[in-house]
Amino acid sequence: MRTRYALILLALGMCLSFLGGLFKIQHWPGASALFVFGLPLEALGFFLLLYKILRYPGFKDFLDS
């Protein structure tokens, strides 16, 4: 998996979560659905990005310096 896809998932999840929060503040319908779809996408993107960072070959050298 490419890092680009993890970043896209993370950004899409953040946008949906932000819109869900905005809808909640305005008391508009559909806010719960935006949260239900946005938060798991955000978490999946975060964990995929974390996995890519931890599996990067130069990561241990970066921590040692």
Stockholm file with secondary structure:
# STOCKHOLM 1.0

chainA/1-65         MRTRYALILLALGMCLSFLGGLFKIQHWPGASALFVFGLPLEALGFFLLLYKILRYPGFKDFLDS
#=GR chainA/1-65 SS CCHHHHHHHHHHHHHHHHHHHHHHHHTCTTHHHHHHHHHHHHHHHHHHHHHHHHHCTTHHHHHHC
#=GC SS_cons        CCHHHHHHHHHHHHHHHHHHHHHHHHTCTTHHHHHHHHHHHHHHHHHHHHHHHHHCTTHHHHHHC
//
